[in-house]
Amino acid sequence: MTEPVSPAQRAESLAKAWEAAEWPHEAPVLRAIAMPSDTNPEGDIFGGWLLSQMDLAAASVAFHRAAGRCATIAIDGMTFISPVFVGDEVSLFARLVHVGRTSIKVQVEAWRRRRDGEQAHKVTEGVFTFVAIDENRKPRPLP
């Protein structure tokens, strides 16, 4: 039988694991917990839920850069590498990869970690393209 771990020891262990992890070290743009209501009929986390979380993370970056409203117009290169399970903590990391006259491309990586675990696994990534739009939903130049 193993000795019980104090909350302080657990926090220290998680902090060390975070520093040693092979995942991005910047702060995630978005973090969510996969819940039972996010599953498909087979009981696995629905890919559409993960895609929507990624779109929210990308939109946060795009809206900030565009200084206003944007619309998602494309998602490129999306591949599901590993499944997400109920209770997993999903961290989404997003960064600008291209800025055009009216468009913005944002790369998003999704990583999962068991809430009681220390190891993270990349589950998918993709590039989301947005167009800045005006009050009439027409493309507008970026500032």
C-alpha positions as CSV (number, residue, x, y, z in Angstrom):
1,M,0.0,0.0,0.0
2,T,1.3,3.5,-0.8
3,E,1.5,6.4,1.6
4,P,-1.2,9.1,1.2
5,V,0.0,12.2,-0.7
6,S,-0.7,15.5,0.8
7,P,-2.3,18.3,-1.3
8,A,1.0,20.3,-1.1
9,Q,3.0,17.3,-2.3
10,R,0.5,16.7,-5.1
11,A,0.7,20.4,-6.2
12,E,4.5,20.3,-6.2
13,S,4.4,17.1,-8.3
14,L,2.0,18.6,-10.8
15,A,4.1,21.8,-11.0
16,K,7.2,19.7,-11.8
17,A,5.4,17.6,-14.4
18,W,4.1,20.8,-16.0
19,E,7.6,22.2,-16.4
20,A,8.9,18.8,-17.8
21,A,6.0,18.3,-20.1
22,E,6.5,18.1,-23.9
23,W,3.6,20.3,-24.5
24,P,3.5,24.1,-25.1
25,H,4.7,26.0,-22.0
26,E,2.7,29.2,-22.7
27,A,-0.6,29.6,-21.0
28,P,-3.5,27.9,-22.8
29,V,-6.0,30.2,-24.5
30,L,-8.8,28.0,-23.3
31,R,-9.1,25.0,-20.9
32,A,-12.2,22.8,-20.5
33,I,-13.2,19.6,-18.8
34,A,-14.7,16.9,-21.1
35,M,-18.1,16.1,-19.6
36,P,-20.5,13.1,-20.1
37,S,-22.8,15.4,-22.0
38,D,-20.0,15.9,-24.6
39,T,-20.1,12.2,-25.7
40,N,-21.2,10.6,-28.9
41,P,-23.6,7.5,-28.8
42,E,-20.6,5.2,-28.1
43,G,-19.7,7.1,-25.0
44,D,-16.5,8.8,-26.4
45,I,-16.0,12.5,-26.5
46,F,-17.6,13.8,-29.7
47,G,-15.1,15.2,-32.2
48,G,-17.5,18.1,-32.9
49,W,-17.2,19.1,-29.2
50,L,-13.4,19.2,-29.5
51,L,-13.7,21.1,-32.8
52,S,-15.9,23.7,-31.2
53,Q,-13.5,24.2,-28.3
54,M,-10.7,24.7,-30.9
55,D,-12.8,27.2,-32.8
56,L,-13.5,29.2,-29.6
57,A,-9.7,29.3,-28.8
58,A,-8.8,30.4,-32.4
59,A,-11.6,33.0,-32.4
60,S,-10.3,34.5,-29.2
61,V,-6.9,35.1,-30.8
62,A,-8.5,36.3,-34.1
63,F,-11.0,38.6,-32.6
64,H,-8.2,40.2,-30.5
65,R,-6.0,40.8,-33.6
66,A,-8.9,42.0,-35.7
67,A,-10.1,44.4,-33.0
68,G,-13.7,43.2,-33.6
69,R,-15.9,40.7,-35.2
70,C,-14.6,37.8,-37.3
71,A,-16.1,34.7,-39.0
72,T,-14.5,31.3,-39.3
73,I,-14.3,30.5,-43.0
74,A,-12.0,27.4,-43.1
75,I,-10.3,24.8,-41.1
76,D,-7.2,23.2,-42.6
77,G,-5.2,20.1,-41.7
78,M,-7.2,18.7,-38.9
79,T,-6.3,15.1,-37.8
80,F,-7.5,13.4,-34.6
81,I,-4.3,11.8,-33.1
82,S,-5.7,10.5,-29.8
83,P,-9.1,10.3,-28.2
84,V,-10.4,12.5,-25.4
85,F,-12.2,10.8,-22.5
86,V,-14.8,12.0,-20.0
87,G,-13.1,13.9,-17.2
88,D,-10.0,14.8,-19.2
89,E,-8.7,18.4,-18.9
90,V,-8.4,19.7,-22.5
91,S,-5.9,22.6,-23.0
92,L,-6.0,24.6,-26.2
93,F,-3.0,26.5,-27.3
94,A,-3.4,29.0,-30.2
95,R,-1.1,31.4,-32.1
96,L,-1.3,33.6,-35.1
97,V,0.4,32.1,-38.2
98,H,-0.7,34.6,-40.9
99,V,-2.3,38.0,-41.2
100,G,-3.6,39.2,-44.6
101,R,-5.6,42.2,-45.7
102,T,-8.9,40.9,-44.2
103,S,-8.0,37.4,-43.1
104,I,-6.2,35.8,-40.1
105,K,-4.9,32.2,-39.7
106,V,-4.6,30.8,-36.3
107,Q,-2.9,27.4,-35.5
108,V,-4.5,25.5,-32.6
109,E,-3.2,22.5,-30.7
110,A,-5.4,20.5,-28.3
111,W,-3.8,18.6,-25.5
112,R,-5.5,16.3,-22.9
113,R,-4.5,15.3,-19.5
114,R,-6.3,13.2,-17.0
115,R,-7.3,15.4,-14.1
116,D,-5.6,13.1,-11.7
117,G,-2.6,12.5,-14.0
118,E,0.5,14.4,-14.9
119,Q,1.2,13.4,-18.5
120,A,-0.3,15.3,-21.4
121,H,-1.1,14.0,-24.8
122,K,-1.6,16.0,-28.0
123,V,-5.0,15.0,-29.4
124,T,-5.3,17.2,-32.5
125,E,-4.2,20.4,-34.2
126,G,-5.5,22.5,-37.1
127,V,-5.3,25.9,-38.7
128,F,-8.4,28.1,-38.5
129,T,-9.0,30.9,-41.0
130,F,-11.1,33.9,-40.1
131,V,-12.2,36.9,-42.1
132,A,-12.7,40.2,-40.2
133,I,-16.3,41.4,-40.9
134,D,-18.2,44.7,-40.4
135,E,-21.7,45.3,-39.0
136,N,-23.2,44.1,-42.3
137,R,-21.2,40.9,-42.2
138,K,-19.0,42.0,-45.1
139,P,-15.2,41.6,-45.1
140,R,-13.4,44.6,-43.7
141,P,-9.7,45.4,-43.7
142,L,-7.7,44.6,-40.6
143,P,-6.4,47.4,-38.5
